[in-house]
Amino acid sequence: MTVGLLIVTHNRIGSELLDTATNMLGICPLATLVLPVTPDTDPDRTCAAARRMVRDLDQGEGVLILTDVYGSTPSNIASRLREHERVRVVAGVNLPMLIRILNYPRLELDELAEKALSGGRDGVLLCKPDPGDTPKPGAK
């Protein structure tokens, strides 16, 4: 058994991230569902749908929920699911985070949540020019 994965984001962000990660890796090794939250979403109805998804995904190892912007409607819906003992919520989902998670499908829930955090942090970089690079004429 493995941890289930639920992605709760604005509009199609979660679907696009999952499609991209799956295309890059060639596989989605975790049971995964995506819950899009649109401007006309009823938070209570969507939370009920998310609870059903968590039940469907939890095969005994728990569910990791990824959401986009902390404090937004998707994040608030995801946070309401923390009442379950085997649910962890990580906000700030990005492609490096998702790829990191999918590369470690056999980890336990808490370990997978830590991989999500490290993948998200380590995947955000300032890309500076190499010291030996010379600027192009007119570039500032």
CYANA upper distance limits for C-alpha pairs under 8 A (distance plus 0.5 A):
  1 MET  CA     59 GLN  CA      7.27
  1 MET  CA     60 GLY  CA      7.96
  1 MET  CA     61 GLU  CA      7.31
  2 THR  CA     30 LEU  CA      7.26
  2 THR  CA     31 ALA  CA      8.42
  2 THR  CA     59 GLN  CA      7.96
  2 THR  CA     61 GLU  CA      6.44
  2 THR  CA    105 PRO  CA      7.10
  2 THR  CA    106 ARG  CA      6.41
  2 THR  CA    107 LEU  CA      8.07
  2 THR  CA    108 GLU  CA      8.03
  3 VAL  CA     30 LEU  CA      7.37
  3 VAL  CA     31 ALA  CA      8.06
  3 VAL  CA     57 LEU  CA      8.34
  3 VAL  CA     58 ASP  CA      7.43
  3 VAL  CA     59 GLN  CA      7.98
  3 VAL  CA     60 GLY  CA      8.40
  3 VAL  CA     61 GLU  CA      5.52
  3 VAL  CA     62 GLY  CA      5.77
  3 VAL  CA     63 VAL  CA      5.92
  3 VAL  CA     64 LEU  CA      7.41
  3 VAL  CA    105 PRO  CA      7.88
  3 VAL  CA    106 ARG  CA      8.23
  3 VAL  CA    107 LEU  CA      8.27
  3 VAL  CA    108 GLU  CA      7.30
  3 VAL  CA    109 LEU  CA      6.64
  4 GLY  CA     30 LEU  CA      6.55
  4 GLY  CA     31 ALA  CA      5.61
  4 GLY  CA     32 THR  CA      6.53
  4 GLY  CA     54 VAL  CA      8.37
  4 GLY  CA     57 LEU  CA      5.40
  4 GLY  CA     58 ASP  CA      6.25
  4 GLY  CA     59 GLN  CA      8.00
  4 GLY  CA     61 GLU  CA      8.03
  4 GLY  CA     62 GLY  CA      6.79
  4 GLY  CA     63 VAL  CA      4.98
  4 GLY  CA     64 LEU  CA      6.73
  5 LEU  CA     30 LEU  CA      7.09
  5 LEU  CA     31 ALA  CA      6.65
  5 LEU  CA     32 THR  CA      5.12
  5 LEU  CA     33 LEU  CA      6.98
  5 LEU  CA     57 LEU  CA      7.59
  5 LEU  CA     63 VAL  CA      6.03
  5 LEU  CA     64 LEU  CA      5.49
  5 LEU  CA     65 ILE  CA      6.40
  5 LEU  CA     66 LEU  CA      8.15
  6 LEU  CA     32 THR  CA      6.22
  6 LEU  CA     33 LEU  CA      5.49
  6 LEU  CA     34 VAL  CA      6.23
  6 LEU  CA     35 LEU  CA      7.84
  6 LEU  CA     53 MET  CA      8.07
  6 LEU  CA     54 VAL  CA      7.78
  6 LEU  CA     57 LEU  CA      8.39
  6 LEU  CA     63 VAL  CA      7.50
  6 LEU  CA     64 LEU  CA      6.79
  6 LEU  CA     65 ILE  CA      5.20
  6 LEU  CA     66 LEU  CA      6.82
  7 ILE  CA     14 GLY  CA      6.27
  7 ILE  CA     32 THR  CA      8.19
  7 ILE  CA     33 LEU  CA      6.89
  7 ILE  CA     34 VAL  CA      5.19
  7 ILE  CA     35 LEU  CA      6.56
  7 ILE  CA     65 ILE  CA      6.19
  7 ILE  CA     66 LEU  CA      5.29
  7 ILE  CA     67 THR  CA      6.41
  8 VAL  CA     14 GLY  CA      7.08
  8 VAL  CA     34 VAL  CA      6.54
  8 VAL  CA     35 LEU  CA      5.28
  8 VAL  CA     36 PRO  CA      6.45
  8 VAL  CA     37 VAL  CA      7.58
  8 VAL  CA     65 ILE  CA      7.62
  8 VAL  CA     66 LEU  CA      6.65
  8 VAL  CA     67 THR  CA      5.37
  8 VAL  CA     68 ASP  CA      7.81
  8 VAL  CA     74 PRO  CA      6.17
  8 VAL  CA     75 SER  CA      7.84
  8 VAL  CA     78 ALA  CA      7.33
  9 THR  CA     13 ILE  CA      6.48
  9 THR  CA     14 GLY  CA      6.02
  9 THR  CA     35 LEU  CA      7.18
  9 THR  CA     36 PRO  CA      5.90
  9 THR  CA     37 VAL  CA      6.39
  9 THR  CA     66 LEU  CA      8.47
  9 THR  CA     67 THR  CA      5.80
  9 THR  CA     68 ASP  CA      5.93
  9 THR  CA     74 PRO  CA      5.85
  9 THR  CA     75 SER  CA      8.12
 10 HIS  CA     14 GLY  CA      8.08
 10 HIS  CA     36 PRO  CA      6.23
 10 HIS  CA     37 VAL  CA      5.32
 10 HIS  CA     38 THR  CA      6.52
 10 HIS  CA     68 ASP  CA      7.80
 10 HIS  CA     74 PRO  CA      6.93
 11 ASN  CA     36 PRO  CA      5.39
 11 ASN  CA     37 VAL  CA      5.80
 11 ASN  CA     38 THR  CA      5.63
 12 ARG  CA     16 GLU  CA      6.57
 12 ARG  CA     36 PRO  CA      6.39
 13 ILE  CA     17 LEU  CA      6.63
 13 ILE  CA     36 PRO  CA      8.19
 14 GLY  CA     18 LEU  CA      6.58
 14 GLY  CA     34 VAL  CA      6.65
 14 GLY  CA     35 LEU  CA      8.02
 14 GLY  CA     36 PRO  CA      7.51
 15 SER  CA     19 ASP  CA      6.49
 15 SER  CA     34 VAL  CA      6.74
 15 SER  CA     36 PRO  CA      8.38
 16 GLU  CA     20 THR  CA      6.54
 17 LEU  CA     21 ALA  CA      6.58
 17 LEU  CA     94 ASN  CA      7.91
 17 LEU  CA     95 LEU  CA      6.52
 17 LEU  CA     98 LEU  CA      8.15
 18 LEU  CA     22 THR  CA      6.44
 18 LEU  CA     98 LEU  CA      8.05
 19 ASP  CA     23 ASN  CA      6.58
 20 THR  CA     24 MET  CA      6.67
 21 ALA  CA     25 LEU  CA      6.60
 21 ALA  CA     95 LEU  CA      7.38
 21 ALA  CA     98 LEU  CA      7.45
 21 ALA  CA     99 ILE  CA      6.36
 22 THR  CA     26 GLY  CA      5.91
 22 THR  CA     27 ILE  CA      5.71
 22 THR  CA     28 CYS  CA      5.97
 23 ASN  CA     27 ILE  CA      7.68
 25 LEU  CA     99 ILE  CA      8.38
 28 CYS  CA     32 THR  CA      8.37
 28 CYS  CA    102 LEU  CA      7.17
 29 PRO  CA    102 LEU  CA      6.81
 29 PRO  CA    105 PRO  CA      6.68
 30 LEU  CA    102 LEU  CA      7.45
 30 LEU  CA    105 PRO  CA      6.67
 31 ALA  CA     57 LEU  CA      6.98
 32 THR  CA     57 LEU  CA      7.81
 33 LEU  CA     53 MET  CA      7.74
 33 LEU  CA     57 LEU  CA      8.41
 35 LEU  CA     50 ALA  CA      7.74
 37 VAL  CA     41 THR  CA      6.45
 37 VAL  CA     46 THR  CA      8.31
 37 VAL  CA     73 THR  CA      8.09
 37 VAL  CA     74 PRO  CA      6.62
 41 THR  CA     45 ARG  CA      8.49
 41 THR  CA     46 THR  CA      7.42
 42 ASP  CA     46 THR  CA      6.55
 43 PRO  CA     47 CYS  CA      6.39
 43 PRO  CA     73 THR  CA      7.86
 43 PRO  CA     77 ILE  CA      7.18
 44 ASP  CA     48 ALA  CA      6.78
 45 ARG  CA     49 ALA  CA      6.82
 46 THR  CA     50 ALA  CA      6.59
 46 THR  CA     77 ILE  CA      7.97
 47 CYS  CA     51 ARG  CA      6.67
 47 CYS  CA     77 ILE  CA      6.06
 47 CYS  CA     78 ALA  CA      8.14
 47 CYS  CA     80 ARG  CA      8.01
 47 CYS  CA     81 LEU  CA      8.39
 48 ALA  CA     52 ARG  CA      6.96
 49 ALA  CA     53 MET  CA      6.79
 50 ALA  CA     54 VAL  CA      6.67
 50 ALA  CA     77 ILE  CA      8.43
 50 ALA  CA     78 ALA  CA      8.26
 50 ALA  CA     81 LEU  CA      8.38
 51 ARG  CA     55 ARG  CA      6.80
 51 ARG  CA     81 LEU  CA      7.34
 52 ARG  CA     56 ASP  CA      6.71
 53 MET  CA     57 LEU  CA      6.56
 54 VAL  CA     58 ASP  CA      6.43
 54 VAL  CA     63 VAL  CA      7.03
 57 LEU  CA     62 GLY  CA      8.32
 57 LEU  CA     63 VAL  CA      7.14
 58 ASP  CA     62 GLY  CA      5.53
 58 ASP  CA     63 VAL  CA      6.26
 61 GLU  CA     86 ARG  CA      7.64
 61 GLU  CA    108 GLU  CA      7.49
 61 GLU  CA    109 LEU  CA      7.27
 62 GLY  CA     86 ARG  CA      4.87
 62 GLY  CA     87 VAL  CA      6.22
 62 GLY  CA    109 LEU  CA      6.69
 63 VAL  CA     86 ARG  CA      6.76
 63 VAL  CA     87 VAL  CA      5.44
 63 VAL  CA     88 ARG  CA      7.12
 63 VAL  CA    109 LEU  CA      7.50
 64 LEU  CA     87 VAL  CA      6.32
 64 LEU  CA     88 ARG  CA      5.52
 64 LEU  CA     89 VAL  CA      6.56
 64 LEU  CA     90 VAL  CA      8.17
 64 LEU  CA    109 LEU  CA      7.22
 64 LEU  CA    112 LEU  CA      8.20
 64 LEU  CA    113 ALA  CA      7.30
 65 ILE  CA     78 ALA  CA      7.32
 65 ILE  CA     87 VAL  CA      7.65
 65 ILE  CA     88 ARG  CA      6.55
 65 ILE  CA     89 VAL  CA      5.18
 65 ILE  CA     90 VAL  CA      6.76
 66 LEU  CA     78 ALA  CA      8.47
 66 LEU  CA     89 VAL  CA      6.41
 66 LEU  CA     90 VAL  CA      5.53
 66 LEU  CA     91 ALA  CA      6.36
 66 LEU  CA     92 GLY  CA      8.08
 66 LEU  CA     93 VAL  CA      6.40
 67 THR  CA     74 PRO  CA      6.84
 67 THR  CA     75 SER  CA      6.03
 67 THR  CA     78 ALA  CA      7.54
 67 THR  CA     89 VAL  CA      7.95
 67 THR  CA     90 VAL  CA      6.84
 67 THR  CA     91 ALA  CA      5.23
 67 THR  CA     92 GLY  CA      6.69
 67 THR  CA     93 VAL  CA      6.21
 68 ASP  CA     74 PRO  CA      7.67
 68 ASP  CA     75 SER  CA      7.22
 68 ASP  CA     91 ALA  CA      5.86
 68 ASP  CA     92 GLY  CA      5.06
 68 ASP  CA     93 VAL  CA      5.56
 68 ASP  CA     94 ASN  CA      8.30
 69 VAL  CA     74 PRO  CA      8.12
 69 VAL  CA     75 SER  CA      6.87
 69 VAL  CA     91 ALA  CA      6.63
 69 VAL  CA     92 GLY  CA      6.05
 69 VAL  CA     93 VAL  CA      8.50
 70 TYR  CA     75 SER  CA      5.91
 70 TYR  CA     76 ASN  CA      8.21
 70 TYR  CA     91 ALA  CA      5.97
 70 TYR  CA     92 GLY  CA      7.25
 71 GLY  CA     75 SER  CA      6.18
 71 GLY  CA     76 ASN  CA      6.51
 72 SER  CA     76 ASN  CA      6.54
 73 THR  CA     77 ILE  CA      6.61
 74 PRO  CA     78 ALA  CA      6.69
 75 SER  CA     79 SER  CA      6.47
 75 SER  CA     91 ALA  CA      7.28
 76 ASN  CA     80 ARG  CA      6.86
 77 ILE  CA     81 LEU  CA      7.59
 78 ALA  CA     82 ARG  CA      7.82
 78 ALA  CA     89 VAL  CA      7.18
 79 SER  CA     89 VAL  CA      7.14
 81 LEU  CA     87 VAL  CA      7.57
 82 ARG  CA     87 VAL  CA      6.18
 82 ARG  CA     88 ARG  CA      7.00
 82 ARG  CA     89 VAL  CA      7.56
 83 GLU  CA     87 VAL  CA      8.24
 86 ARG  CA    109 LEU  CA      8.08
 87 VAL  CA    109 LEU  CA      8.42
 88 ARG  CA    109 LEU  CA      7.91
 88 ARG  CA    110 ASP  CA      8.00
 88 ARG  CA    113 ALA  CA      7.35
 89 VAL  CA    113 ALA  CA      8.35
 90 VAL  CA    113 ALA  CA      7.55
 90 VAL  CA    116 ALA  CA      7.90
 90 VAL  CA    117 LEU  CA      7.89
 92 GLY  CA    120 GLY  CA      7.99
 93 VAL  CA     97 MET  CA      6.80
 93 VAL  CA     98 LEU  CA      7.59
 93 VAL  CA    120 GLY  CA      7.45
 94 ASN  CA     98 LEU  CA      6.89
 94 ASN  CA    120 GLY  CA      6.81
 95 LEU  CA     99 ILE  CA      6.63
 95 LEU  CA    120 GLY  CA      8.39
 96 PRO  CA    100 ARG  CA      6.60
 96 PRO  CA    119 GLY  CA      6.04
 96 PRO  CA    120 GLY  CA      6.33
 96 PRO  CA    122 ASP  CA      8.44
 96 PRO  CA    123 GLY  CA      5.72
 97 MET  CA    101 ILE  CA      6.83
 97 MET  CA    115 LYS  CA      8.12
 97 MET  CA    116 ALA  CA      5.55
 97 MET  CA    117 LEU  CA      7.46
 97 MET  CA    118 SER  CA      7.89
 97 MET  CA    119 GLY  CA      4.70
 97 MET  CA    120 GLY  CA      4.84
 97 MET  CA    121 ARG  CA      8.46
 97 MET  CA    123 GLY  CA      7.65
 98 LEU  CA    102 LEU  CA      6.72
 98 LEU  CA    116 ALA  CA      7.42
 98 LEU  CA    119 GLY  CA      8.06
 99 ILE  CA    103 ASN  CA      6.64
 99 ILE  CA    119 GLY  CA      8.30
100 ARG  CA    104 TYR  CA      7.18
100 ARG  CA    115 LYS  CA      6.96
100 ARG  CA    116 ALA  CA      7.01
100 ARG  CA    119 GLY  CA      5.97
101 ILE  CA    105 PRO  CA      7.09
101 ILE  CA    112 LEU  CA      6.87
101 ILE  CA    115 LYS  CA      6.68
101 ILE  CA    116 ALA  CA      6.27
101 ILE  CA    119 GLY  CA      8.22
104 TYR  CA    112 LEU  CA      7.73
105 PRO  CA    112 LEU  CA      8.33
107 LEU  CA    111 GLU  CA      6.37
107 LEU  CA    112 LEU  CA      6.11
108 GLU  CA    112 LEU  CA      6.49
109 LEU  CA    113 ALA  CA      6.70
110 ASP  CA    114 GLU  CA      6.84
111 GLU  CA    115 LYS  CA      6.79
112 LEU  CA    116 ALA  CA      6.70
113 ALA  CA    117 LEU  CA      6.90
114 GLU  CA    118 SER  CA      6.72
115 LYS  CA    119 GLY  CA      6.34
116 ALA  CA    120 GLY  CA      6.59
117 LEU  CA    121 ARG  CA      6.69
118 SER  CA    122 ASP  CA      6.23
119 GLY  CA    123 GLY  CA      6.24
120 GLY  CA    124 VAL  CA      7.29
129 PRO  CA    133 ASP  CA      6.86
135 PRO  CA    139 ALA  CA      6.81
135 PRO  CA    140 LYS  CA      8.40
